[in-house]
Amino acid sequence: VLETEEKQRLRDLAGQFDLLIGDPQNEEDFEFWRRYLQDKVTLHRAHPGYLATLSLDRAAQLSSALDFLAASATGPPAEQAKRLADRLAQEPFLVNFLPAVDNQVLVELFSSGTKLPVGKTLQATASFVERLKIFGATVDSVLAAGRTDPSEGASELESFIARTGLDRKGDLKLFFDLFRDRDRETSQAVTSALSGETVRGLMRPVPFQLRTILSPAELLSKLGVTPGAVSESAVREGLALLIEEPSGNYRVDEPLLAALFELIAGRATDNPRETARLLLGTRFPLEGMILAQPGAAALLFKSDIDVALALVKDSDSLLAPPWRIMYRLIKADPDLAAGLLAEFHRRGETALVAESLGYLAYDKDRLERSPQLPISLEEDGHFLGALFRAEGAEWLEARIGESVKLFRQRVEAVEVSPDFLERYRETLEFAAAFLSDGETRTGLTGVIRRAFGLS
């Protein structure tokens, strides 16, 4: 699926290039275009032969330009700039991709006096290079101080941030990009020496840059999210910044989230109830936590029934609605999930219960198509068996029946696939077949068939 999506993005580039290039003269449009082109270089590196197979007008030119940019860079920036200048003389179309070139190579290219081909973004690129030169001097000064003493570099960096202002996002992004690329080791040492208050302030304008300069542990510590943090408000503030200010690149965010989940798992082991209460109202990525740390996540949900229900109900309605959280909990701890579902029903959340049961519908079909997915029909069966034993056949038949009714209406309204109910029944029946207790297996199978109107 991911490969298909990535190739489609390359195809869109070829089909719409002349419309997309536009005329990005202001900083915001130029930065967007630059990120867009850099993304296409990355995609071409992953699928190097794809563009060349397309019959679209621009495909061959784009493929050639991206071949050059996707090749591994070797030698100092001046040498890379010379190779780029030579290629531009042979292939003027490449000028459209200058925004995707590394900062220092751009500076060397524009400083060399090379006559460049005309392109719609050439003037904007030249303006960007002038900004690179201006900030480059400050970067060099901070790095020089930081190599002697990271705290001195941090002091100079704090002064620069104060002069610039946190509202100048473009300038701060450019500075920290240069800062990181010029000297990763020193930039990390200097940034690590900044105060926690400064780092928290920088999370809004430069979240990507901070994540690529500091290690996950360093950034979490600067944000006050530590194993032994006692200030609940400080931890909540740090969590809010992490969650509300992502980098925009999942490859950059994943290591930090993994470290965050590990940290929360440690706190959950020591004090699950306090940790669960800490997460209320924070938009904490529960789904990721359940997948990464299922045992610790189960501890959180077992610690306090009211907090557990609130965490599920208040989850992200778009990315991970309550029924998706329940679905993940079924895989992590089916007995826990069964208990929560029954409690939701007792508290009048009938729609949530119906949606949660329906979320199982395509498990069998999806598992057959992609066996590597984190799907377990055995756990589905365990969950249904737990409900059957705890709440009884009549109760479970009514709940599945309500879910079937809801999704039958959606089938009729063409809101879900016509085969939804068939896939739903198949999943439940196959899940029930995994139960080892014959009486429960037989009883549950009968419940499922009656709920679907088959007997």
Secondary structure, DSSP 8 states (H G I E B T S, - for coil): -HHHHHHHHHHHHHHHHHHHH----SHHHHHHHHHHHHHHHHHHHHSTTTGGG--STTHHHHHHHHHHHHS---S-HHHHHHHHHHHHHH-GGGGGGGGGS-HHHHHHHHHTT------TTHHHHHHHHHHHHHHHHHHHHHHHHHHH-HHHHHHHHHHHHHHH-TT-HHHHHHHHHHHHHH-HHHHHHHHHTS-HHHHHHHTTT-HHHHHHHS-HHHHHHHTT--TT---HHHHHHHHHHHHHS--S-HHHHHHHHHHHHHHHHHHHHH-HHHHHHHHTTTT--HHHHHHH-HHHHHHHHHH-HHHHHHHHHTS-TTTS-HHHHHHHHHHH-HHHHHHHHHHHHHTT-HHHHHHHHHTTTTHHHHHHH-TTSS--HHHHHHHHHHHHHHH-HHHHHHHHHHHHHHHHHHHHTTSS-TTHHHHHHHHHHHHHHT-S-HHHHHHHHHHHHHHTT--
